[in-house]
């Protein structure tokens, strides 16, 4: 896992923590949850795409 992916996960966790703050508006809470889930999902998605087999070089029959 690269530093970029680690910081993505940390940022996502921080955003999810901010969503639990008692003094923010509902719209801010919503976007904090969306951003947190996106960053954590992205940090999980990127290594699986790099490590997986390449499907772009298939031979045509």
PDB file of N, CA, C and O in Angstrom, chain B, residues numbered from 101:
ATOM      1  N   UNK B 101       0.850  -1.170   0.000  1.00  0.00           N
ATOM      2  CA  UNK B 101       0.000   0.000   0.000  1.00  0.00           C
ATOM      3  C   UNK B 101       0.900   1.239   0.000  1.00  0.00           C
ATOM      4  O   UNK B 101       1.797   1.371   0.833  1.00  0.00           O
ATOM      5  N   UNK B 102       0.645   2.133  -0.941  1.00  0.00           N
ATOM      6  CA  UNK B 102       1.476   3.330  -1.050  1.00  0.00           C
ATOM      7  C   UNK B 102       1.021   4.404  -0.063  1.00  0.00           C
ATOM      8  O   UNK B 102      -0.036   4.296   0.559  1.00  0.00           O
ATOM      9  N   UNK B 103       1.831   5.423   0.059  1.00  0.00           N
ATOM     10  CA  UNK B 103       1.509   6.528   0.965  1.00  0.00           C
ATOM     11  C   UNK B 103       0.226   7.226   0.520  1.00  0.00           C
ATOM     12  O   UNK B 103      -0.562   7.668   1.355  1.00  0.00           O
ATOM     13  N   UNK B 104       0.016   7.325  -0.779  1.00  0.00           N
ATOM     14  CA  UNK B 104      -1.187   7.970  -1.295  1.00  0.00           C
ATOM     15  C   UNK B 104      -2.443   7.233  -0.819  1.00  0.00           C
ATOM     16  O   UNK B 104      -3.426   7.856  -0.417  1.00  0.00           O
ATOM     17  N   UNK B 105      -2.396   5.930  -0.868  1.00  0.00           N
ATOM     18  CA  UNK B 105      -3.551   5.129  -0.438  1.00  0.00           C
ATOM     19  C   UNK B 105      -3.768   5.241   1.070  1.00  0.00           C
ATOM     20  O   UNK B 105      -4.907   5.293   1.534  1.00  0.00           O
ATOM     21  N   UNK B 106      -2.672   5.278   1.835  1.00  0.00           N
ATOM     22  CA  UNK B 106      -2.783   5.428   3.290  1.00  0.00           C
ATOM     23  C   UNK B 106      -3.415   6.776   3.629  1.00  0.00           C
ATOM     24  O   UNK B 106      -4.302   6.844   4.479  1.00  0.00           O
ATOM     25  N   UNK B 107      -2.970   7.845   2.975  1.00  0.00           N
ATOM     26  CA  UNK B 107      -3.535   9.160   3.237  1.00  0.00           C
ATOM     27  C   UNK B 107      -4.987   9.247   2.774  1.00  0.00           C
ATOM     28  O   UNK B 107      -5.782   9.979   3.363  1.00  0.00           O
ATOM     29  N   UNK B 108      -5.334   8.510   1.731  1.00  0.00           N
ATOM     30  CA  UNK B 108      -6.731   8.460   1.294  1.00  0.00           C
ATOM     31  C   UNK B 108      -7.605   7.831   2.372  1.00  0.00           C
ATOM     32  O   UNK B 108      -8.680   8.347   2.679  1.00  0.00           O
ATOM     33  N   UNK B 109      -7.156   6.737   2.941  1.00  0.00           N
ATOM     34  CA  UNK B 109      -7.917   6.082   4.006  1.00  0.00           C
ATOM     35  C   UNK B 109      -8.011   6.992   5.227  1.00  0.00           C
ATOM     36  O   UNK B 109      -9.084   7.134   5.814  1.00  0.00           O
ATOM     37  N   UNK B 110      -6.902   7.605   5.608  1.00  0.00           N
ATOM     38  CA  UNK B 110      -6.919   8.504   6.763  1.00  0.00           C
ATOM     39  C   UNK B 110      -7.864   9.685   6.529  1.00  0.00           C
ATOM     40  O   UNK B 110      -8.612  10.067   7.429  1.00  0.00           O
ATOM     41  N   UNK B 111      -7.833  10.254   5.347  1.00  0.00           N
ATOM     42  CA  UNK B 111      -8.731  11.365   5.036  1.00  0.00           C
ATOM     43  C   UNK B 111     -10.184  10.922   5.085  1.00  0.00           C
ATOM     44  O   UNK B 111     -11.042  11.659   5.571  1.00  0.00           O
ATOM     45  N   UNK B 112     -10.462   9.742   4.591  1.00  0.00           N
ATOM     46  CA  UNK B 112     -11.818   9.221   4.641  1.00  0.00           C
ATOM     47  C   UNK B 112     -12.299   9.004   6.057  1.00  0.00           C
ATOM     48  O   UNK B 112     -13.450   9.295   6.381  1.00  0.00           O
ATOM     49  N   UNK B 113     -11.419   8.493   6.904  1.00  0.00           N
ATOM     50  CA  UNK B 113     -11.777   8.269   8.313  1.00  0.00           C
ATOM     51  C   UNK B 113     -12.017   9.608   9.011  1.00  0.00           C
ATOM     52  O   UNK B 113     -12.948   9.732   9.807  1.00  0.00           O
ATOM     53  N   UNK B 114     -11.191  10.602   8.720  1.00  0.00           N
ATOM     54  CA  UNK B 114     -11.382  11.929   9.314  1.00  0.00           C
ATOM     55  C   UNK B 114     -12.713  12.522   8.873  1.00  0.00           C
ATOM     56  O   UNK B 114     -13.438  13.090   9.690  1.00  0.00           O
ATOM     57  N   UNK B 115     -13.042  12.396   7.594  1.00  0.00           N
ATOM     58  CA  UNK B 115     -14.324  12.920   7.115  1.00  0.00           C
ATOM     59  C   UNK B 115     -15.499  12.204   7.767  1.00  0.00           C
ATOM     60  O   UNK B 115     -16.498  12.840   8.103  1.00  0.00           O
ATOM     61  N   UNK B 116     -15.396  10.908   7.948  1.00  0.00           N
ATOM     62  CA  UNK B 116     -16.464  10.187   8.638  1.00  0.00           C
ATOM     63  C   UNK B 116     -16.554  10.623  10.096  1.00  0.00           C
ATOM     64  O   UNK B 116     -17.648  10.676  10.658  1.00  0.00           O
ATOM     65  N   UNK B 117     -15.433  10.929  10.705  1.00  0.00           N
ATOM     66  CA  UNK B 117     -15.441  11.448  12.069  1.00  0.00           C
ATOM     67  C   UNK B 117     -16.084  12.825  12.143  1.00  0.00           C
ATOM     68  O   UNK B 117     -16.823  13.120  13.082  1.00  0.00           O
ATOM     69  N   UNK B 118     -15.804  13.667  11.154  1.00  0.00           N
ATOM     70  CA  UNK B 118     -16.419  14.995  11.099  1.00  0.00           C
ATOM     71  C   UNK B 118     -17.933  14.869  10.944  1.00  0.00           C
ATOM     72  O   UNK B 118     -18.681  15.689  11.475  1.00  0.00           O
ATOM     73  N   UNK B 119     -18.381  13.861  10.228  1.00  0.00           N
ATOM     74  CA  UNK B 119     -19.821  13.655  10.044  1.00  0.00           C
ATOM     75  C   UNK B 119     -20.520  13.380  11.365  1.00  0.00           C
ATOM     76  O   UNK B 119     -21.731  13.571  11.473  1.00  0.00           O
ATOM     77  N   UNK B 120     -19.784  12.938  12.363  1.00  0.00           N
ATOM     78  CA  UNK B 120     -20.369  12.661  13.682  1.00  0.00           C
ATOM     79  C   UNK B 120     -20.372  13.890  14.584  1.00  0.00           C
ATOM     80  O   UNK B 120     -20.892  13.840  15.699  1.00  0.00           O
ATOM     81  N   UNK B 121     -19.795  14.991  14.109  1.00  0.00           N
ATOM     82  CA  UNK B 121     -19.746  16.209  14.925  1.00  0.00           C
ATOM     83  C   UNK B 121     -21.162  16.736  15.152  1.00  0.00           C
ATOM     84  O   UNK B 121     -21.971  16.736  14.224  1.00  0.00           O
ATOM     85  N   UNK B 122     -21.470  17.178  16.354  1.00  0.00           N
ATOM     86  CA  UNK B 122     -22.843  17.578  16.676  1.00  0.00           C
ATOM     87  C   UNK B 122     -23.286  18.922  16.098  1.00  0.00           C
ATOM     88  O   UNK B 122     -24.488  19.160  15.976  1.00  0.00           O
ATOM     89  N   UNK B 123     -22.369  19.792  15.746  1.00  0.00           N
ATOM     90  CA  UNK B 123     -22.758  21.152  15.355  1.00  0.00           C
ATOM     91  C   UNK B 123     -22.667  21.435  13.865  1.00  0.00           C
ATOM     92  O   UNK B 123     -22.509  22.594  13.478  1.00  0.00           O
ATOM     93  N   UNK B 124     -22.761  20.435  13.026  1.00  0.00           N
ATOM     94  CA  UNK B 124     -22.734  20.712  11.587  1.00  0.00           C
ATOM     95  C   UNK B 124     -24.123  20.503  11.000  1.00  0.00           C
ATOM     96  O   UNK B 124     -24.951  19.777  11.550  1.00  0.00           O
ATOM     97  N   UNK B 125     -24.352  21.160   9.869  1.00  0.00           N
ATOM     98  CA  UNK B 125     -25.647  21.072   9.199  1.00  0.00           C
ATOM     99  C   UNK B 125     -25.803  19.705   8.542  1.00  0.00           C
ATOM    100  O   UNK B 125     -24.828  18.981   8.341  1.00  0.00           O
ATOM    101  N   UNK B 126     -27.036  19.370   8.216  1.00  0.00           N
ATOM    102  CA  UNK B 126     -27.317  18.072   7.594  1.00  0.00           C
ATOM    103  C   UNK B 126     -26.626  17.944   6.241  1.00  0.00           C
ATOM    104  O   UNK B 126     -26.122  16.873   5.903  1.00  0.00           O
ATOM    105  N   UNK B 127     -26.595  19.021   5.466  1.00  0.00           N
ATOM    106  CA  UNK B 127     -25.944  18.948   4.149  1.00  0.00           C
ATOM    107  C   UNK B 127     -24.440  18.745   4.298  1.00  0.00           C
ATOM    108  O   UNK B 127     -23.835  18.008   3.520  1.00  0.00           O
ATOM    109  N   UNK B 128     -23.832  19.394   5.290  1.00  0.00           N
ATOM    110  CA  UNK B 128     -22.401  19.197   5.530  1.00  0.00           C
ATOM    111  C   UNK B 128     -22.124  17.775   6.006  1.00  0.00           C
ATOM    112  O   UNK B 128     -21.120  17.171   5.629  1.00  0.00           O
ATOM    113  N   UNK B 129     -23.007  17.253   6.825  1.00  0.00           N
ATOM    114  CA  UNK B 129     -22.872  15.877   7.307  1.00  0.00           C
ATOM    115  C   UNK B 129     -22.956  14.898   6.136  1.00  0.00           C
ATOM    116  O   UNK B 129     -22.174  13.952   6.044  1.00  0.00           O
ATOM    117  N   UNK B 130     -23.917  15.143   5.245  1.00  0.00           N
ATOM    118  CA  UNK B 130     -24.096  14.286   4.072  1.00  0.00           C
ATOM    119  C   UNK B 130     -22.827  14.270   3.217  1.00  0.00           C
ATOM    120  O   UNK B 130     -22.343  13.203   2.840  1.00  0.00           O
ATOM    121  N   UNK B 131     -22.292  15.453   2.914  1.00  0.00           N
ATOM    122  CA  UNK B 131     -21.106  15.517   2.050  1.00  0.00           C
ATOM    123  C   UNK B 131     -19.865  14.957   2.739  1.00  0.00           C
ATOM    124  O   UNK B 131     -18.979  14.427   2.069  1.00  0.00           O
ATOM    125  N   UNK B 132     -19.788  15.065   4.054  1.00  0.00           N
ATOM    126  CA  UNK B 132     -18.667  14.461   4.783  1.00  0.00           C
ATOM    127  C   UNK B 132     -18.731  12.942   4.680  1.00  0.00           C
ATOM    128  O   UNK B 132     -17.705  12.287   4.497  1.00  0.00           O
ATOM    129  N   UNK B 133     -19.934  12.378   4.798  1.00  0.00           N
ATOM    130  CA  UNK B 133     -20.089  10.918   4.673  1.00  0.00           C
ATOM    131  C   UNK B 133     -19.773  10.478   3.247  1.00  0.00           C
ATOM    132  O   UNK B 133     -19.061   9.496   3.039  1.00  0.00           O
ATOM    133  N   UNK B 134     -20.306  11.210   2.263  1.00  0.00           N
ATOM    134  CA  UNK B 134     -20.045  10.862   0.856  1.00  0.00           C
ATOM    135  C   UNK B 134     -18.546  10.921   0.563  1.00  0.00           C
ATOM    136  O   UNK B 134     -17.994  10.000  -0.040  1.00  0.00           O
ATOM    137  N   UNK B 135     -17.893  11.994   0.985  1.00  0.00           N
ATOM    138  CA  UNK B 135     -16.452  12.133   0.753  1.00  0.00           C
ATOM    139  C   UNK B 135     -15.644  11.061   1.462  1.00  0.00           C
ATOM    140  O   UNK B 135     -14.698  10.516   0.894  1.00  0.00           O
ATOM    141  N   UNK B 136     -16.012  10.758   2.695  1.00  0.00           N
ATOM    142  CA  UNK B 136     -15.296   9.730   3.445  1.00  0.00           C
ATOM    143  C   UNK B 136     -15.420   8.357   2.817  1.00  0.00           C
ATOM    144  O   UNK B 136     -14.436   7.627   2.695  1.00  0.00           O
ATOM    145  N   UNK B 137     -16.632   8.009   2.422  1.00  0.00           N
ATOM    146  CA  UNK B 137     -16.853   6.700   1.779  1.00  0.00           C
ATOM    147  C   UNK B 137     -16.125   6.640   0.442  1.00  0.00           C
ATOM    148  O   UNK B 137     -15.541   5.612   0.102  1.00  0.00           O
ATOM    149  N   UNK B 138     -16.155   7.739  -0.322  1.00  0.00           N
ATOM    150  CA  UNK B 138     -15.459   7.767  -1.614  1.00  0.00           C
ATOM    151  C   UNK B 138     -13.958   7.576  -1.439  1.00  0.00           C
ATOM    152  O   UNK B 138     -13.349   6.775  -2.148  1.00  0.00           O
ATOM    153  N   UNK B 139     -13.356   8.303  -0.502  1.00  0.00           N
ATOM    154  CA  UNK B 139     -11.907   8.198  -0.314  1.00  0.00           C
ATOM    155  C   UNK B 139     -11.483   6.814   0.162  1.00  0.00           C
ATOM    156  O   UNK B 139     -10.478   6.276  -0.303  1.00  0.00           O
ATOM    157  N   UNK B 140     -12.233   6.248   1.074  1.00  0.00           N
ATOM    158  CA  UNK B 140     -11.897   4.903   1.548  1.00  0.00           C
ATOM    159  C   UNK B 140     -12.096   3.887   0.418  1.00  0.00           C
ATOM    160  O   UNK B 140     -11.263   3.003   0.222  1.00  0.00           O
ATOM    161  N   UNK B 141     -13.188   4.014  -0.315  1.00  0.00           N
ATOM    162  CA  UNK B 141     -13.430   3.115  -1.453  1.00  0.00           C
ATOM    163  C   UNK B 141     -12.366   3.240  -2.521  1.00  0.00           C
ATOM    164  O   UNK B 141     -11.939   2.241  -3.100  1.00  0.00           O
ATOM    165  N   UNK B 142     -11.933   4.469  -2.786  1.00  0.00           N
ATOM    166  CA  UNK B 142     -10.897   4.701  -3.786  1.00  0.00           C
ATOM    167  C   UNK B 142      -9.574   4.077  -3.349  1.00  0.00           C
ATOM    168  O   UNK B 142      -8.855   3.498  -4.163  1.00  0.00           O
ATOM    169  N   UNK B 143      -9.260   4.196  -2.077  1.00  0.00           N
ATOM    170  CA  UNK B 143      -8.010   3.614  -1.564  1.00  0.00           C
ATOM    171  C   UNK B 143      -8.035   2.096  -1.633  1.00  0.00           C
ATOM    172  O   UNK B 143      -6.980   1.472  -1.742  1.00  0.00           O
ATOM    173  N   UNK B 144      -9.198   1.494  -1.574  1.00  0.00           N
ATOM    174  CA  UNK B 144      -9.314   0.039  -1.710  1.00  0.00           C
ATOM    175  C   UNK B 144      -9.320  -0.363  -3.185  1.00  0.00           C
ATOM    176  O   UNK B 144      -8.759  -1.398  -3.547  1.00  0.00           O
ATOM    177  N   UNK B 145      -9.942   0.435  -4.025  1.00  0.00           N
ATOM    178  CA  UNK B 145     -10.077   0.134  -5.451  1.00  0.00           C
ATOM    179  C   UNK B 145      -8.745   0.207  -6.193  1.00  0.00           C
ATOM    180  O   UNK B 145      -8.448  -0.660  -7.015  1.00  0.00           O
ATOM    181  N   UNK B 146      -7.945   1.229  -5.912  1.00  0.00           N
ATOM    182  CA  UNK B 146      -6.707   1.458  -6.665  1.00  0.00           C
ATOM    183  C   UNK B 146      -5.740   0.281  -6.599  1.00  0.00           C
ATOM    184  O   UNK B 146      -5.263  -0.146  -7.650  1.00  0.00           O
ATOM    185  N   UNK B 147      -5.419  -0.273  -5.419  1.00  0.00           N
ATOM    186  CA  UNK B 147      -4.476  -1.397  -5.412  1.00  0.00           C
ATOM    187  C   UNK B 147      -5.016  -2.639  -6.111  1.00  0.00           C
ATOM    188  O   UNK B 147      -4.240  -3.410  -6.674  1.00  0.00           O
ATOM    189  N   UNK B 148      -6.325  -2.847  -6.086  1.00  0.00           N
ATOM    190  CA  UNK B 148      -6.867  -4.016  -6.772  1.00  0.00           C
ATOM    191  C   UNK B 148      -6.761  -3.857  -8.286  1.00  0.00           C
ATOM    192  O   UNK B 148      -6.599  -4.849  -8.996  1.00  0.00           O
ATOM    193  N   UNK B 149      -6.847  -2.659  -8.780  1.00  0.00           N
ATOM    194  CA  UNK B 149      -6.715  -2.425 -10.224  1.00  0.00           C
ATOM    195  C   UNK B 149      -5.269  -2.561 -10.665  1.00  0.00           C
ATOM    196  O   UNK B 149      -5.005  -3.046 -11.765  1.00  0.00           O
ATOM    197  N   UNK B 150      -4.335  -2.147  -9.835  1.00  0.00           N
ATOM    198  CA  UNK B 150      -2.922  -2.260 -10.205  1.00  0.00           C
ATOM    199  C   UNK B 150      -2.437  -3.691 -10.131  1.00  0.00           C
ATOM    200  O   UNK B 150      -1.591  -4.096 -10.928  1.00  0.00           O
ATOM    201  N   UNK B 151      -2.955  -4.465  -9.193  1.00  0.00           N
ATOM    202  CA  UNK B 151      -2.462  -5.816  -8.972  1.00  0.00           C
ATOM    203  C   UNK B 151      -3.146  -6.841  -9.866  1.00  0.00           C
ATOM    204  O   UNK B 151      -2.616  -7.931 -10.078  1.00  0.00           O
ATOM    205  N   UNK B 152      -4.305  -6.501 -10.385  1.00  0.00           N
ATOM    206  CA  UNK B 152      -5.072  -7.454 -11.184  1.00  0.00           C
ATOM    207  C   UNK B 152      -4.512  -7.644 -12.575  1.00  0.00           C
ATOM    208  O   UNK B 152      -3.629  -6.901 -13.004  1.00  0.00           O
ATOM    209  N   UNK B 153      -5.023  -8.638 -13.279  1.00  0.00           N
ATOM    210  CA  UNK B 153      -4.553  -8.894 -14.637  1.00  0.00           C
ATOM    211  C   UNK B 153      -4.994  -7.786 -15.588  1.00  0.00           C
ATOM    212  O   UNK B 153      -6.056  -7.188 -15.410  1.00  0.00           O
ATOM    213  N   UNK B 154      -4.195  -7.527 -16.568  1.00  0.00           N
ATOM    214  CA  UNK B 154      -4.528  -6.512 -17.553  1.00  0.00           C
ATOM    215  C   UNK B 154      -5.474  -7.092 -18.581  1.00  0.00           C
ATOM    216  O   UNK B 154      -5.156  -8.092 -19.225  1.00  0.00           O
ATOM    217  N   UNK B 155      -6.634  -6.478 -18.742  1.00  0.00           N
ATOM    218  CA  UNK B 155      -7.616  -6.977 -19.705  1.00  0.00           C
ATOM    219  C   UNK B 155      -7.614  -6.148 -20.983  1.00  0.00           C
ATOM    220  O   UNK B 155      -8.377  -6.438 -21.905  1.00  0.00           O
ATOM    221  N   UNK B 156      -6.781  -5.134 -21.053  1.00  0.00           N
ATOM    222  CA  UNK B 156      -6.794  -4.263 -22.234  1.00  0.00           C
ATOM    223  C   UNK B 156      -5.980  -4.834 -23.392  1.00  0.00           C
ATOM    224  O   UNK B 156      -6.035  -4.287 -24.494  1.00  0.00           O
ATOM    225  N   UNK B 157      -5.230  -5.912 -23.182  1.00  0.00           N
ATOM    226  CA  UNK B 157      -4.372  -6.454 -24.252  1.00  0.00           C
ATOM    227  C   UNK B 157      -4.861  -7.834 -24.714  1.00  0.00           C
ATOM    228  O   UNK B 157      -4.061  -8.733 -24.976  1.00  0.00           O
ATOM    229  N   UNK B 158      -6.146  -7.980 -24.805  1.00  0.00           N
ATOM    230  CA  UNK B 158      -6.667  -9.259 -25.270  1.00  0.00           C
ATOM    231  C   UNK B 158      -6.432  -9.426 -26.763  1.00  0.00           C
ATOM    232  O   UNK B 158      -6.491  -8.466 -27.532  1.00  0.00           O
ATOM    233  N   UNK B 159      -6.165 -10.664 -27.154  1.00  0.00           N
ATOM    234  CA  UNK B 159      -5.999 -10.955 -28.573  1.00  0.00           C
ATOM    235  C   UNK B 159      -7.360 -11.125 -29.209  1.00  0.00           C
ATOM    236  O   UNK B 159      -8.244 -11.775 -28.650  1.00  0.00           O
ATOM    237  N   UNK B 160      -7.521 -10.545 -30.367  1.00  0.00           N
ATOM    238  CA  UNK B 160      -8.802 -10.732 -31.070  1.00  0.00           C
ATOM    239  C   UNK B 160      -8.708 -11.955 -31.958  1.00  0.00           C
ATOM    240  O   UNK B 160      -7.664 -12.226 -32.552  1.00  0.00           O
ATOM    241  N   UNK B 161      -9.806 -12.694 -32.047  1.00  0.00           N
ATOM    242  CA  UNK B 161      -9.810 -13.930 -32.832  1.00  0.00           C
ATOM    243  C   UNK B 161     -10.159 -13.673 -34.269  1.00  0.00           C
ATOM    244  O   UNK B 161     -10.207 -14.607 -35.070  1.00  0.00           O
TER     245      UNK B 161
END
